[in-house]
Amino acid sequence: MQFSPGNAIRYGWEAFKRRPWFFVGAMLIVVVANIAAGIVSGAVDSVTGGSMDYPTFVGNLVSYVLGILISMGMTAFFLAAHDNPDGVEYAALWHPQPFWNFFAVSVLASLAVGIGLVLLIVPGLIAMVLFMFATLLVIDRGLGPIEAMQESMRLTKGYRWPLFGLLLLLAAIVIVGLLALGVGVLVAGPVAGIAYVHAYRMLSGGAAQIQAPGVRRDI
């Protein structure tokens, strides 16, 4: 099957429909985890002489580390949800390894995008597409940060305009979810996350072995 943004989003929606309340529950766990991370980093700020408006270096560091752990869990969860939407469990949201590789690739990719955005915006958008699969590759294949970024560049080659279109569509889906009193993001998040992984699986050749949601194999 040829990759297209529409197919990826359709896959995400079909997977979500298989277990809608389960996926809503997963997003609620993520929301609670982010709130808890904010409370912890705020407490660290208060102890180290900072505040919510003026966080300290230590508070920012704690917030970033907790954010990385949450991001790792979401990455692992959406990989599992894509590959087996009927069997994925909430336990997949806890995936703290390999922390340092994920931390490093997150920092490097963010720097590349940030510097690119400063340089007339367009280079940042290009970097965003080039390295969009780097964190997935760290969790899925256990690659190091440089290897993951290089492999992400290889996977996106020849598909960068469709992938850019996918990123715009996923951002629009999440924004619409947020505008729906914030509740819509509980649906938009899983759909976007699974669609994102589907693009990765399609371009890495892994989607051919995965049964599409809602499709039964002939016996």
C-alpha positions, 0 to 999 in steps of 0.5 A, spaced: 500 500 500 502 506 498 503 511 503 498 517 504 496 522 510 489 520 509 491 512 510 495 514 516 489 518 519 484 513 517 488 507 520 488 511 527 481 512 527 479 505 525 484 503 531 481 508 536 474 505 534 476 498 536 477 500 544 475 507 544 474 508 552 480 504 553 484 509 549 480 515 552 483 512 559 490 512 556 489 519 554 487 521 561 493 517 564 497 522 560 493 528 562 494 526 570 501 524 569 503 531 566 499 535 572 503 531 577 509 532 573 507 540 574 506 539 581 513 536 582 517 541 578 513 546 582 514 544 588 522 543 586 522 550 584 519 553 591 524 549 595 530 552 590 527 559 591 523 559 584 516 560 583 511 558 577 513 565 574 520 564 575 522 557 575 529 555 577 534 551 573 533 545 577 525 546 577 526 546 569 531 540 569 526 536 573 520 538 569 524 536 562 526 529 565 519 528 567 516 530 560 521 525 557 519 520 561 512 521 559 514 522 552 517 515 552 511 512 555 507 515 550 511 513 544 512 506 546 504 506 547 502 508 540 507 503 537 504 497 541 497 500 540 498 501 532 501 494 532 496 490 536 490 495 538 486 489 541 492 487 546 495 493 548 495 495 555 496 501 560 502 498 562 505 500 555 505 507 558 511 506 562 517 505 558 523 508 561 529 505 557 533 507 553 532 514 557 539 517 555 538 515 548 531 518 548 533 524 552 539 525 547 535 524 540 530 529 543 535 534 545 538 534 538 532 534 534 529 540 538 535 544 537 535 542 529 528 544 529 529 550 533 535 553 530 532 552 523 526 556 525 530 561 527 533 561 520 527 563 516 523 558 519 523 553 512 529 550 515 526 548 521 520 545 518 525 541 513 528 539 520 522 537 523 520 532 517 527 529 517 527 527 524 520 526 525 521 518 526 528 519 530 524 518 537 520 512 534 526 509 532 530 509 539 524 506 542 522 501 537 529 499 534 534 501 540 538 505 536 543 511 538 541 518 537 545 519 531 543 513 528 536 514 529 536 521 526 540 518 520 535 513 519 529 517 520 532 522 514 533 515 510 526 513 511 523 520 510 527 521 503 522 521 497 516 522 502 517 529 505 511 533 502 506 528 504 509 527 511 509 535 512 502 534 510 501 529 515 504 533 520 499 539 518 493 534 519 495 531 525 496 538 528 489 540 526 486 534 529 489 536 536 487 543 535 480 541 534 480 537 539 483 542 544 478 547 542 472 542 543 473 544 551 479 540 551 475 534 552 476 532 544 483 531 545 482 525 549 480 522 542 484 526 537 490 524 541 490 517 540 488 518 533 494 522 531 499 518 535 497 511 532 496 515 525 503 518 526 506 511 528 502 508 521 506 513 517 513 510 520 511 503 519 509 504 512 515 507 510 519 502 514 516 496 511 513 494 518 506 495 516 505 490 511 505 484 517 500 488 521 493 487 520 488 493 519 483 494 524 476 492 523 479 487 518 479 479 519 483 474 516 480 469 512 480 462 516 
